[in-house]
Amino acid sequence: MKVLITGYSGFLGNFLCESLSKNFEIIKVNLRNIPEKNSSSFNIFLDQFLKADFIINCAASLKPKSKNDIFINQDFPSILAEYLKTKKKDMLFIHISTLNVIIEDRKDFYTITKKVAEEKLKNQNVIIIRLPLVLKKIKNVIQSTGNFKQIDNYLNFNFLPLYPMFFPWHIHNPV
């Protein structure tokens, strides 16, 4: 099984690559060099995502400044989901977001771009996981417990089970 990870050089992406490489073939995709959306090479860039069985999108700019940073945070996840749908590629697509999106007082640009991304992903076949629910840290050390195990468990299923969630519990356990 092949797991494609964007944002593999970041904290979470690096951790996922290291942990998942024990059981899966890892495909790393760098979104920093993504072609312009309207260029002829954009679809060729997206084609590399079709080689994976699972996609985990960890790519994000915590301090988005450039047009590319904003595109990666808020537009790329939904464009990729739509592209997979048009190619009829049915796969597990996990998008890593942030708990900031459910905190009304958070008005920083990072949070705004992540809110827009989640809004665009609403009717897509994508699982959204909001950090920090993925990792458990004790005294600044990452533990082998916590919700990271849930990602690993999903990847070990032959199918994705349905977990219905009703308001307000989805806020505390987005998987």
DACOR-V929548 format. One record per run of one state. SS is the DSSP state (alpha for helix, beta for strand, coil for the rest). FROM is the first residue (numbers start at 1). LEN is the number of residues. Records with the same first field share a line. If there is no record, write none. Layout:
SS = FROM-LEN  FROM-LEN
This chain:
coil = 1-1  7-4  21-4  30-12  52-2  58-9  87-5  103-6  122-5  132-5  139-2  143-5  156-13  172-4
beta = 2-5  25-5  54-4  92-7  127-5  137-2  141-2
alpha = 11-10  42-10  67-20  99-4  109-13  148-8  169-3
